[in-house]
Amino acid sequence: MKFIKAKIFIVITFLIAGYFFSNDFGLIDIEKTAIVTACAIDKEDNEYKVTLQIALPSEGMGAEQNGKALLEGKGLTVADAIGKTGTVTGWYPSLSFCNLILVGESLLSDDLTACLDYFSRSIKIQDSAILACTENNASDILKKTSPLDNISGFSLQKIILKKTGMDGNVLKTDLKEFENNRFSRSLDSYMPFVCAVDAKHSDNSKPSDSGSSKESSNSGQTGGENEQKSFFNASKTKLFKKGVCIGELNESETSVAVLIKNNVYDTNLPVKNVLINGITANYSLRIIKSKFTLKINTSDDNVTVKISGKLFVKIADETSIDNNTSHEPLITLPDEVKIAAEKALTQDIIALTDKCKQLKFDLFDIDLNLYRFHSKKYNTKIKTLWDNVKFDINVSVYGQKEYKK
């Protein structure tokens, strides 16, 4: 009996080894696979146009040309368009490493459910893929090249997913978060708005002819040698209700929204026109630590949202020419700077809350908190929430000397 079991074990081992060395267990041949790093979605003539930025596993193609390879496809649905890129080119588009999805401006007036459902349902792409919308066509953004990164998708990821120490001014979201927000109680969601900024460089290269990129859809493309280099900006935010764009946060509103929602640190806080000893100066404060809390009060006829913030900062730079102030220790925060910083932040928060009230956009999850913690009053309060809601804002700024870990 033991001998029979041993024979069966040996046979199974040889079968597995045979499959391992002679078969790929159903995996796609790497020589026919296009590894997608970013995806752009636009709409043309009532069809979805999908542009895939890929990294080709080809030794014969140089790194520069390889990074600019694009596949385009059109279809009645997003899945159909992605499928057609492989049908015509013979390359299988693998979305497993796609970390960026761009939505073109032509789709912002429609319900994004139709174009994003494929990604939220598919197991071929990560839920952590970054979402962003763009001015004009999303495909145009992917076709641009940064002076510092050959692949535009990687440049955009660096802009949106900023490292600690860089200014926290992008209200980022990923596929999972956007979908959760889109189907939340308030049905509100957001994503960063990306635009390209042309970069001047010394080689005097000229922008590539726009007609050269107007090739047949469903074809592979690479960037031209003389194309215009571009930087990217994602410091504005588009707001969505039920998947449809209803408005935009400007740069200052976005920055303060990031500050409140993410409690950022090691980022810059500019303070303008501070008058000290008769001299006006500008200051750059570095945020060491920040903490914002939101509390909802329903004791009266209105819903009051109290936003309280504490920021510990140090002076990073200033333009004062007064030796008495410019040579003071950086851990000392003059009262004039403290008051000016608190006033500026309060004004920015007021502008943000006014924008939310105007658009009836629930950036601070007021609906959800009412439902969770004030359930007895929820049905009454929610009907007139945006007509009666009030915001009580209290921001305190402290110097580095008062900071305690």
Phi, psi and chi 1 to 4 in degrees:
 res  aa     phi    psi   chi1   chi2   chi3   chi4
   1 MET       -  -43.5 -173.2   68.4 -178.8      -
   2 LYS   -65.1  -36.1  -67.9 -177.5  179.4  179.4
   3 PHE   -64.6  -38.8 -178.1   70.1      -      -
   4 ILE   -65.6  -42.0  -65.5  175.0      -      -
   5 LYS   -62.6  -38.5  -71.8 -177.5  178.0  179.5
   6 ALA   -65.3  -39.4      -      -      -      -
   7 LYS   -65.5  -42.5  -71.4  177.1   66.9  175.8
   8 ILE   -61.8  -42.0  -66.2  174.3      -      -
   9 PHE   -61.7  -42.8  176.3   77.5      -      -
  10 ILE   -64.9  -42.0  -67.6  172.2      -      -
  11 VAL   -62.5  -45.1  170.7      -      -      -
  12 ILE   -62.7  -41.1  -67.2  174.7      -      -
  13 THR   -60.4  -44.0  -58.5      -      -      -
  14 PHE   -66.2  -37.2  -85.6  103.8      -      -
  15 LEU   -63.5  -44.9  -73.8  173.8      -      -
  16 ILE   -64.5  -43.2  -66.6  174.7      -      -
  17 ALA   -62.2  -38.2      -      -      -      -
  18 GLY   -64.3  -42.9      -      -      -      -
  19 TYR   -63.8  -38.5  -87.7  111.3      -      -
  20 PHE   -65.6  -42.0 -179.1   80.4      -      -
  21 PHE   -89.2  -14.3  -70.4  108.2      -      -
  22 SER  -117.5   -8.3   63.1      -      -      -
  23 ASN  -140.9  157.1 -160.4  -52.6      -      -
  24 ASP  -103.5   15.7   57.3    5.0      -      -
  25 PHE    56.0   35.3  -67.7   97.0      -      -
  26 GLY    88.7   -1.2      -      -      -      -
  27 LEU   -71.7  151.6  -66.4  177.6      -      -
  28 ILE   -71.9  138.3  -57.5  -61.4      -      -
  29 ASP   -59.7  127.3 -170.6  -13.1      -      -
  30 ILE   -62.2  -27.7 -170.3   64.6      -      -
  31 GLU   -71.9  -12.5  -66.4 -177.7   -3.8      -
  32 LYS  -117.6   15.4  -60.9  178.5 -179.0  178.2
  33 THR  -108.7  129.7  -57.8      -      -      -
  34 ALA   -99.3  112.8      -      -      -      -
  35 ILE   -81.7  109.9  -59.6  173.9      -      -
  36 VAL   -81.6  126.8  178.9      -      -      -
  37 THR  -103.6  -23.2   58.4      -      -      -
  38 ALA  -156.2  153.4      -      -      -      -
  39 CYS  -134.1  131.8  173.3      -      -      -
  40 ALA  -117.6  136.3      -      -      -      -
  41 ILE  -122.4  126.7  -49.5  171.1      -      -
  42 ASP  -131.4  175.3  -62.4  -64.7      -      -
  43 LYS  -130.5  126.1 -157.3  165.4 -172.4  179.6
  44 GLU  -136.4  126.9  -67.9 -178.0   -0.6      -
  45 ASP    53.9   45.9  -58.0  -34.4      -      -
  46 ASN    61.6   20.2  -66.7  -36.9      -      -
  47 GLU  -124.7  152.0  -75.9 -171.2  -42.9      -
  48 TYR   -84.3  132.5  -71.2  100.8      -      -
  49 LYS  -111.4  118.6  175.2 -173.1  172.8 -176.5
  50 VAL  -110.4  128.7  172.5      -      -      -
  51 THR  -115.6  122.5  -55.6      -      -      -
  52 LEU  -109.1  126.4  -55.5  178.1      -      -
  53 GLN   -93.2  125.1 -171.9  171.8   62.2      -
  54 ILE  -125.7  159.8   64.0  173.1      -      -
  55 ALA  -114.8  109.3      -      -      -      -
  56 LEU   -81.3  130.2  -66.0  172.5      -      -
  57 PRO   -81.5   61.6   31.2  -34.2      -      -
  58 SER  -122.6  124.4  173.2      -      -      -
  59 GLU   -71.6  -25.4  -64.4 -180.0    0.2      -
  60 GLY   -78.7  -11.6      -      -      -      -
  61 MET  -101.2  130.7 -179.2  173.4  -73.1      -
  62 GLY   -65.6  159.2      -      -      -      -
  63 ALA   -61.6  -38.5      -      -      -      -
  64 GLU   -66.7  -48.4 -178.1  177.3   -3.8      -
  65 GLN   -68.6  -35.9 -168.0  176.1   10.9      -
  66 ASN   -60.2  -40.6 -177.6   26.5      -      -
  67 GLY   -69.5  -20.1      -      -      -      -
  68 LYS   -98.9    4.2  -60.2  175.5 -173.9  175.0
  69 ALA   -66.5  131.3      -      -      -      -
  70 LEU  -127.7  143.6  -59.5  174.0      -      -
  71 LEU  -117.4  137.1  -61.6 -179.6      -      -
  72 GLU  -124.6  145.6  -71.2 -173.3   -6.6      -
  73 GLY  -152.4  148.3      -      -      -      -
  74 LYS  -120.1  145.8  -78.1 -173.4  177.8 -179.2
  75 GLY  -165.5  170.9      -      -      -      -
  76 LEU   -70.3  -26.5  -63.2  176.6      -      -
  77 THR  -129.5  168.8   64.9      -      -      -
  78 VAL   -64.9  -42.6  171.2      -      -      -
  79 ALA   -61.5  -39.5      -      -      -      -
  80 ASP   -63.8  -41.7 -176.5   30.5      -      -
  81 ALA   -66.3  -41.5      -      -      -      -
  82 ILE   -65.0  -40.6  -68.1  175.9      -      -
  83 GLY   -62.7  -35.2      -      -      -      -
  84 LYS   -71.1  -24.0  -75.6 -176.4  177.5  178.3
  85 THR   -63.0  -35.6   62.8      -      -      -
  86 GLY   -81.3  -32.0      -      -      -      -
  87 THR   -62.7  -41.0  -59.9      -      -      -
  88 VAL   -86.4  -37.1  177.1      -      -      -
  89 THR   -91.3  -22.8   63.5      -      -      -
  90 GLY    85.3    0.9      -      -      -      -
  91 TRP   -98.7  132.4  -71.5   82.9      -      -
  92 TYR   -83.9  117.6  173.7   79.1      -      -
  93 PRO   -77.8  106.4   27.4  -30.1      -      -
  94 SER   -89.5  118.4  174.5      -      -      -
  95 LEU   -94.0    4.2  -62.4  172.0      -      -
  96 SER   -60.7  -29.6  -59.1      -      -      -
  97 PHE  -107.9   14.8  -61.7   95.4      -      -
  98 CYS   -78.4  114.7  179.2      -      -      -
  99 ASN  -109.9    5.9  -67.4  -40.6      -      -
 100 LEU  -147.0  128.6  177.1   66.1      -      -
 101 ILE  -123.3  120.4  -58.6  173.0      -      -
 102 LEU  -106.4  136.2  -61.8  177.6      -      -
 103 VAL  -113.7  124.1  178.9      -      -      -
 104 GLY   -72.9  161.3      -      -      -      -
 105 GLU   -63.1  -26.5 -158.2  166.3   12.5      -
 106 SER   -66.0  -16.2   57.7      -      -      -
 107 LEU   -99.7   -8.2  -73.4  163.3      -      -
 108 LEU   -71.6  -22.5  -62.0 -172.5      -      -
 109 SER   -86.7   -4.9   57.8      -      -      -
 110 ASP  -102.3  168.3  -60.1  -26.7      -      -
 111 ASP   -74.6  118.8 -172.8  -12.9      -      -
 112 LEU   -70.4   -5.0  -69.2 -175.7      -      -
 113 THR   -55.3  -41.4  -58.5      -      -      -
 114 ALA   -63.1  -35.8      -      -      -      -
 115 CYS   -96.2  -18.3   74.9      -      -      -
 116 LEU   -99.8  -15.7  -66.0 -178.8      -      -
 117 ASP   -59.8  -35.9  -97.0    3.8      -      -
 118 TYR   -59.6  -42.8  167.3   73.5      -      -
 119 PHE   -71.9  -36.2  -61.8  104.0      -      -
 120 SER   -72.9  -27.6   59.3      -      -      -
 121 ARG   -88.7  -28.6  -66.0  177.0 -179.8  179.8
 122 SER   -75.8  142.6  175.2      -      -      -
 123 ILE   -93.5    5.0   60.5  173.2      -      -
 124 LYS   -83.1  -13.0  -64.0 -179.6  179.2 -179.5
 125 ILE  -129.6  150.1 -169.5  169.4      -      -
 126 GLN   -74.0  145.0  -47.2  170.7   57.3      -
 127 ASP   -69.3  -19.1  -71.6  -19.5      -      -
 128 SER   -87.5    7.1   58.3      -      -      -
 129 ALA   -61.7  134.4      -      -      -      -
 130 ILE   -71.8  140.1  -54.0  164.7      -      -
 131 LEU  -110.9  138.8  -88.0 -178.8      -      -
 132 ALA  -154.6  152.6      -      -      -      -
 133 CYS  -112.3  159.5   50.5      -      -      -
 134 THR  -130.0  159.8   71.0      -      -      -
 135 GLU   -75.4  148.1   62.5  176.5   -4.4      -
 136 ASN    55.4 -137.9  -57.3  -38.1      -      -
 137 ASN   -87.8  136.7  -68.5  -31.6      -      -
 138 ALA   -66.1  -31.7      -      -      -      -
 139 SER   -63.9  -32.0   59.2      -      -      -
 140 ASP   -65.1  -34.4  -67.3  -19.5      -      -
 141 ILE   -66.2  -43.0  -64.9  -67.8      -      -
 142 LEU   -65.8  -29.7  -80.0 -170.6      -      -
 143 LYS   -77.8  -12.9  -67.9  173.8 -176.5  176.4
 144 LYS   -80.6  158.9  -66.2 -177.8  179.2  -64.5
 145 THR  -127.5  133.0  -55.0      -      -      -
 146 SER   -83.2  148.0  166.1      -      -      -
 147 PRO   -63.0  -21.0  -20.1   31.4      -      -
 148 LEU  -105.0  -18.9  -57.3  178.1      -      -
 149 ASP  -133.5  132.5  -73.3  -71.2      -      -
 150 ASN   -72.2  -33.2 -172.9   53.1      -      -
 151 ILE  -100.5  118.1  -59.1  179.2      -      -
 152 SER   -62.8  -33.7   58.4      -      -      -
 153 GLY   -60.0  -38.4      -      -      -      -
 154 PHE   -69.8  -36.8  -67.6  166.3      -      -
 155 SER   -61.6  -43.8  -64.8      -      -      -
 156 LEU   -65.4  -38.4  -72.2  166.0      -      -
 157 GLN   -62.9  -38.5  -70.5 -178.3   50.6      -
 158 LYS   -66.6  -35.6  -68.0  175.5 -177.0  176.4
 159 ILE   -68.7  -40.7  -68.2  -64.2      -      -
 160 ILE   -83.2  -44.7  -62.7  172.5      -      -
 161 LEU   -96.2   75.3  -62.0  176.2      -      -
 162 LYS   -75.1  143.3  -65.5 -169.5  174.4 -176.9
 163 LYS   -78.1  158.6  -67.2 -175.5  177.6 -179.5
 164 THR   -58.2  134.0  -58.7      -      -      -
 165 GLY   107.5  -19.0      -      -      -      -
 166 MET   -94.5  156.5  -60.2  178.6   67.4      -
 167 ASP   -61.3  126.8  -68.5  -12.3      -      -
 168 GLY   -84.8   84.2      -      -      -      -
 169 ASN  -127.5   21.3   59.1   -5.6      -      -
 170 VAL  -123.2  122.4  177.2      -      -      -
 171 LEU   -88.5   84.9 -164.5   58.9      -      -
 172 LYS   -79.2  158.1   63.3 -179.5 -176.9  -65.0
 173 THR  -151.3  155.9 -172.2      -      -      -
 174 ASP  -117.6  178.6   56.7   32.9      -      -
 175 LEU   -59.6  -44.5 -177.9   60.9      -      -
 176 LYS   -65.3  -46.5 -179.4  178.7  179.7  179.5
 177 GLU   -64.5  -42.3 -176.2  179.1    7.1      -
 178 PHE   -62.4  -43.6 -175.4   86.1      -      -
 179 GLU   -66.8  -40.0  -68.2  -66.3  -82.0      -
 180 ASN   -62.6  -42.8  -74.2  -18.6      -      -
 181 ASN   -66.7  -37.3  -71.2  -22.4      -      -
 182 ARG   -65.6  -26.8 -173.2  158.5   60.2   95.3
 183 PHE  -111.0   21.2  -66.3  105.4      -      -
 184 SER   -77.8 -178.0   65.2      -      -      -
 185 ARG   -62.9  -37.8  -61.1 -165.3   63.1   84.8
 186 SER   -86.2  -15.9   62.8      -      -      -
 187 LEU    64.6   22.0  -54.7  175.0      -      -
 188 ASP  -102.1  140.5  -67.3  -27.3      -      -
 189 SER  -148.9  171.6   50.1      -      -      -
 190 TYR  -151.8  163.5   55.6   82.7      -      -
 191 MET  -157.8  151.6   65.5  173.1   71.5      -
 192 PRO   -64.7  148.4   19.2  -29.5      -      -
 193 PHE  -106.5  118.1 -179.9   63.6      -      -
 194 VAL  -100.9  133.5  175.7      -      -      -
 195 CYS  -133.5  154.2   58.7      -      -      -
 196 ALA   -95.7  141.9      -      -      -      -
 197 VAL  -121.9  116.9 -179.3      -      -      -
 198 ASP   -62.3  135.5  -70.3  -22.2      -      -
 199 ALA  -104.5  135.2      -      -      -      -
 200 LYS   -86.5  134.6  -64.1  179.8  180.0  179.7
 201 HIS  -141.1  163.9   45.5  124.6      -      -
 202 SER   -77.1  -12.7   58.5      -      -      -
 203 ASP   -83.2    2.5   58.8    2.0      -      -
 204 ASN    53.3   32.9  -63.0  -39.1      -      -
 205 SER   -73.2  149.3   61.3      -      -      -
 206 LYS  -104.0  153.3  -61.7  179.0 -179.6  179.6
 207 PRO   -60.4  142.2  -20.0   30.3      -      -
 208 SER   -69.5  151.4   58.6      -      -      -
 209 ASP   -63.0  124.4 -176.0    3.6      -      -
 210 SER   -61.6  -25.0   59.4      -      -      -
 211 GLY   -72.9  -21.1      -      -      -      -
 212 SER   -69.4  -21.1   62.4      -      -      -
 213 SER   -92.4   -4.1   63.5      -      -      -
 214 LYS   -87.1   61.6  -64.6 -179.5  179.8  178.7
 215 GLU   -93.3  178.2  -59.1  176.7    3.1      -
 216 SER   -60.9  138.2  171.3      -      -      -
 217 SER   -64.5  166.3   62.7      -      -      -
 218 ASN    69.1   23.8  -46.2  -39.2      -      -
 219 SER  -121.2  156.4   64.0      -      -      -
 220 GLY   -80.8  142.8      -      -      -      -
 221 GLN  -136.3  153.6  -60.7 -179.8    2.8      -
 222 THR  -133.7  153.9   57.5      -      -      -
 223 GLY   -72.0  151.1      -      -      -      -
 224 GLY   -80.3  159.7      -      -      -      -
 225 GLU   -68.9  -30.8  -66.1 -179.1   -2.4      -
 226 ASN  -102.5   21.9  -64.5  -36.6      -      -
 227 GLU   -70.7  152.1   64.1 -174.1  -35.1      -
 228 GLN   -71.4  129.7  177.0   67.6   46.2      -
 229 LYS   -76.2  147.4  -57.3  -70.1 -175.9  178.1
 230 SER  -142.0  147.8  -61.4      -      -      -
 231 PHE  -101.0  171.8  -69.0  115.3      -      -
 232 PHE  -129.6  148.2  -57.4  102.6      -      -
 233 ASN  -129.0  130.3 -171.1  -42.2      -      -
 234 ALA  -130.6   34.0      -      -      -      -
 235 SER   -89.3    4.9   55.7      -      -      -
 236 LYS  -110.5  160.6  -65.2 -178.5 -179.6  179.5
 237 THR  -132.8  133.1  -53.4      -      -      -
 238 LYS   -93.7  138.0  -70.5  -67.9 -174.5 -178.4
 239 LEU  -107.1  140.6  -53.0  178.2      -      -
 240 PHE  -128.2  140.5  -63.4   82.2      -      -
 241 LYS  -123.3  120.1  172.6   79.9   72.6  173.9
 242 LYS    56.0   34.1  -61.7 -179.5 -179.5  178.8
 243 GLY    84.3   -0.7      -      -      -      -
 244 VAL  -109.9  133.7  179.4      -      -      -
 245 CYS   -66.8  128.3 -177.1      -      -      -
 246 ILE  -119.3   -7.4   59.0  171.9      -      -
 247 GLY   173.3 -171.4      -      -      -      -
 248 GLU  -146.3  143.1  176.2 -176.8  -73.2      -
 249 LEU   -96.8  132.2  -62.4 -178.8      -      -
 250 ASN   -76.8 -174.6   60.1   30.2      -      -
 251 GLU   -64.8  -44.2  -66.6 -174.9    5.6      -
 252 SER   -68.8  -39.5   60.4      -      -      -
 253 GLU   -65.5  -38.3  -67.9  163.9  -10.1      -
 254 THR   -65.7  -44.0  -63.4      -      -      -
 255 SER   -60.1  -43.7  -66.4      -      -      -
 256 VAL   -74.3  -28.9   77.9      -      -      -
 257 ALA   -65.4  -41.0      -      -      -      -
 258 VAL   -62.1  -41.8  173.3      -      -      -
 259 LEU   -61.7  -43.8 -169.2   61.9      -      -
 260 ILE   -72.5  -43.7  -65.8  172.5      -      -
 261 LYS   -79.4  -31.7  -68.2  179.7   70.7   68.0
 262 ASN  -111.9   -4.6  -61.6  -24.6      -      -
 263 ASN    47.5   58.6  -69.8  -37.5      -      -
 264 VAL   -70.7  161.0  -61.4      -      -      -
 265 TYR  -145.6  167.4   63.6   96.1      -      -
 266 ASP    53.5   48.0 -160.7    7.1      -      -
 267 THR  -134.6  164.5 -172.6      -      -      -
 268 ASN   -87.3  142.3 -171.8   54.7      -      -
 269 LEU  -130.2  101.3  176.3   64.3      -      -
 270 PRO   -78.8  141.4   27.1  -31.0      -      -
 271 VAL  -130.4  120.9 -177.2      -      -      -
 272 LYS  -102.1  150.8  -61.7 -175.1  -65.6 -175.9
 273 ASN    53.2   58.2  -59.1  -33.3      -      -
 274 VAL   -93.3  124.0 -178.4      -      -      -
 275 LEU   -96.0  114.9 -178.0   62.0      -      -
 276 ILE  -132.1  122.9  -57.3  178.5      -      -
 277 ASN    54.3   39.6  -62.1  -28.2      -      -
 278 GLY    78.9    2.2      -      -      -      -
 279 ILE  -115.7  129.8  -62.4  176.0      -      -
 280 THR   -93.3  132.1  -59.6      -      -      -
 281 ALA  -141.8  158.9      -      -      -      -
 282 ASN  -105.5  144.9  -61.9  -36.3      -      -
 283 TYR  -125.7  145.4  -76.7   78.3      -      -
 284 SER  -112.8  114.8  -71.9      -      -      -
 285 LEU  -101.1  141.8  -54.2 -179.7      -      -
 286 ARG  -104.1  122.2 -157.3   70.0 -174.0  170.6
 287 ILE   -77.6  117.6  -62.3  176.0      -      -
 288 ILE   -82.6  -40.8  -55.6  171.2      -      -
 289 LYS  -156.3  143.3  179.5 -178.4  178.6 -178.2
 290 SER  -140.8  145.5   66.4      -      -      -
 291 LYS  -145.7  121.8 -176.1  176.2 -178.4 -179.9
 292 PHE  -117.7  139.4  -81.5   82.1      -      -
 293 THR  -127.5  149.0   58.3      -      -      -
 294 LEU  -123.5  129.6  -76.2   80.6      -      -
 295 LYS  -128.5  141.3  -68.2 -176.1  179.4  179.8
 296 ILE  -111.0  132.2  -64.2  178.2      -      -
 297 ASN  -119.7  127.3 -172.7   -5.9      -      -
 298 THR  -120.3   24.5   59.8      -      -      -
 299 SER   -69.5  -29.5   58.1      -      -      -
 300 ASP  -105.6 -164.0   53.5   12.2      -      -
 301 ASP   -70.9  -19.5  -65.5  -26.2      -      -
 302 ASN  -103.4  166.1  -58.0  -44.7      -      -
 303 VAL  -100.2  120.3  174.2      -      -      -
 304 THR  -109.1  125.0  -57.8      -      -      -
 305 VAL  -106.7  115.4 -179.4      -      -      -
 306 LYS   -96.1  118.0 -175.3  175.1 -178.2  179.4
 307 ILE  -106.0  113.5  -58.6  176.6      -      -
 308 SER  -115.9  133.0  -59.3      -      -      -
 309 GLY  -135.2  139.6      -      -      -      -
 310 LYS  -124.1  127.6  -70.0 -176.0  177.7 -179.5
 311 LEU  -126.0  129.9  -67.6   90.5      -      -
 312 PHE  -106.1  125.1  -66.6   90.0      -      -
 313 VAL  -133.8  166.1  -56.2      -      -      -
 314 LYS  -134.8  156.8   66.3  177.8 -179.6  179.4
 315 ILE   -79.1  120.4  -62.2  176.2      -      -
 316 ALA   -91.6  -33.9      -      -      -      -
 317 ASP  -166.2  158.1 -164.2   10.2      -      -
 318 GLU  -159.8  162.0   45.0   93.5    9.1      -
 319 THR  -107.5   13.1   60.7      -      -      -
 320 SER   -67.5  140.6  174.5      -      -      -
 321 ILE  -105.2    7.4   58.2  174.6      -      -
 322 ASP   -84.2  114.9 -177.2   -1.6      -      -
 323 ASN   -60.0  -28.9  -69.6  -30.3      -      -
 324 ASN   -67.2  -30.9  -67.0  -31.0      -      -
 325 THR   -97.7  -36.4   58.1      -      -      -
 326 SER   -70.6  -20.3   61.0      -      -      -
 327 HIS  -101.4    6.1  -69.7  167.1      -      -
 328 GLU   -73.0  153.8  -72.2 -177.1   -1.2      -
 329 PRO   -57.5  142.4  -22.9   33.1      -      -
 330 LEU   -67.2  -18.9  -63.6 -179.4      -      -
 331 ILE   -75.3  -12.3   61.4  173.1      -      -
 332 THR   -89.8  124.8  -57.1      -      -      -
 333 LEU  -108.7  109.6 -174.4   66.6      -      -
 334 PRO   -57.6  146.0  -22.9   33.4      -      -
 335 ASP   -58.7  -36.5  -70.3  -21.3      -      -
 336 GLU   -62.6  -39.4  -67.2   87.1  -12.2      -
 337 VAL   -69.5  -42.7  178.3      -      -      -
 338 LYS   -57.5  -48.7  166.5 -174.6  166.5   69.6
 339 ILE   -65.1  -41.9  -65.7  171.2      -      -
 340 ALA   -64.5  -39.9      -      -      -      -
 341 ALA   -65.4  -43.8      -      -      -      -
 342 GLU   -63.7  -40.9  -69.4  174.3  -11.4      -
 343 LYS   -65.3  -43.7 -177.5  178.8  179.0 -179.5
 344 ALA   -64.8  -43.9      -      -      -      -
 345 LEU   -64.4  -41.7  -78.7  170.8      -      -
 346 THR   -62.5  -42.0  -59.7      -      -      -
 347 GLN   -63.9  -40.1  -70.3  175.1  -15.8      -
 348 ASP   -66.6  -38.8  -73.1  -18.2      -      -
 349 ILE   -67.6  -39.0  -64.2  174.6      -      -
 350 ILE   -61.5  -43.4  -70.0  173.9      -      -
 351 ALA   -61.4  -38.9      -      -      -      -
 352 LEU   -66.6  -46.8  174.3   63.6      -      -
 353 THR   -67.1  -35.7   55.0      -      -      -
 354 ASP   -63.1  -39.5  -73.6  -13.8      -      -
 355 LYS   -64.6  -41.2  179.0   68.5   69.9   67.6
 356 CYS   -64.5  -40.8  -69.8      -      -      -
 357 LYS   -66.4  -41.8  -71.7  177.6   65.0  175.0
 358 GLN   -62.0  -42.4  174.4 -170.1  -12.2      -
 359 LEU   -92.2   -4.0  -61.3  174.8      -      -
 360 LYS    54.6   46.9  -62.0 -177.5  178.5 -179.9
 361 PHE  -106.2  125.4 -175.5   84.4      -      -
 362 ASP   -93.1   74.1 -166.5    3.5      -      -
 363 LEU   -69.7  -28.1 -178.9   65.7      -      -
 364 PHE  -103.5   16.1  -54.7  112.0      -      -
 365 ASP    56.5   42.6  -63.8  -35.3      -      -
 366 ILE   -66.0  -42.6  -57.6  173.0      -      -
 367 ASP   -57.2  -49.3 -170.5  -39.0      -      -
 368 LEU   -63.2  -42.5  179.2   61.3      -      -
 369 ASN   -68.7  -35.2  -75.6  -62.5      -      -
 370 LEU   -61.8  -44.0  -87.2  176.1      -      -
 371 TYR   -65.9  -38.2 -176.3   78.4      -      -
 372 ARG   -77.5  -45.2  -77.3 -179.3  174.7  177.0
 373 PHE  -110.2   -8.4  -54.4  112.4      -      -
 374 HIS  -135.8   49.9  -55.1  -87.3      -      -
 375 SER   -62.7  -31.3   55.5      -      -      -
 376 LYS   -68.0  -29.2  -67.1 -177.9  179.7  179.2
 377 LYS  -101.9    0.2  -61.1 -179.4  180.0 -179.6
 378 TYR   -60.1  -51.7  176.4   79.8      -      -
 379 ASN   -60.6  -31.7  -69.2  -28.7      -      -
 380 THR   -78.6  -44.1  -56.9      -      -      -
 381 LYS   -74.1  -34.8  -61.5  -67.1 -175.6 -178.8
 382 ILE   -69.2  -26.2 -162.3   62.3      -      -
 383 LYS   -65.2  -36.0  -66.0  178.1 -178.8  177.8
 384 THR  -119.7   29.4   57.9      -      -      -
 385 LEU   -55.8  -53.3  174.0   62.7      -      -
 386 TRP   -79.6   -9.5  -64.2  108.3      -      -
 387 ASP   -86.1  -27.5  -65.9  -33.0      -      -
 388 ASN  -116.8   -6.7  -61.6  -37.3      -      -
 389 VAL   -66.2  140.5   67.2      -      -      -
 390 LYS  -126.8  148.8  -66.5 -177.8  177.3  179.4
 391 PHE  -117.1  126.1  -70.9   91.1      -      -
 392 ASP  -107.7  112.7 -179.0   11.2      -      -
 393 ILE  -111.4  128.5  -59.3  166.1      -      -
 394 ASN  -138.1  110.8 -177.4   19.2      -      -
 395 VAL  -119.5  130.2  178.3      -      -      -
 396 SER  -122.1  133.2  -61.1      -      -      -
 397 VAL  -116.7  131.9  176.7      -      -      -
 398 TYR  -123.8  152.6  -57.6   93.7      -      -
 399 GLY   -79.1  169.3      -      -      -      -
 400 GLN   -62.1  -30.4 -174.6  179.1   12.6      -
 401 LYS   -63.9  -25.8 -168.0  174.7 -178.7  179.4
 402 GLU   -94.8    2.0  -60.8  165.1  -73.5      -
 403 TYR   -78.8  130.6  171.2   60.2      -      -
 404 LYS  -128.4  128.7  -65.6 -179.7 -179.1  179.6
 405 LYS   -72.9      -  -67.9 -174.1  177.1 -179.8
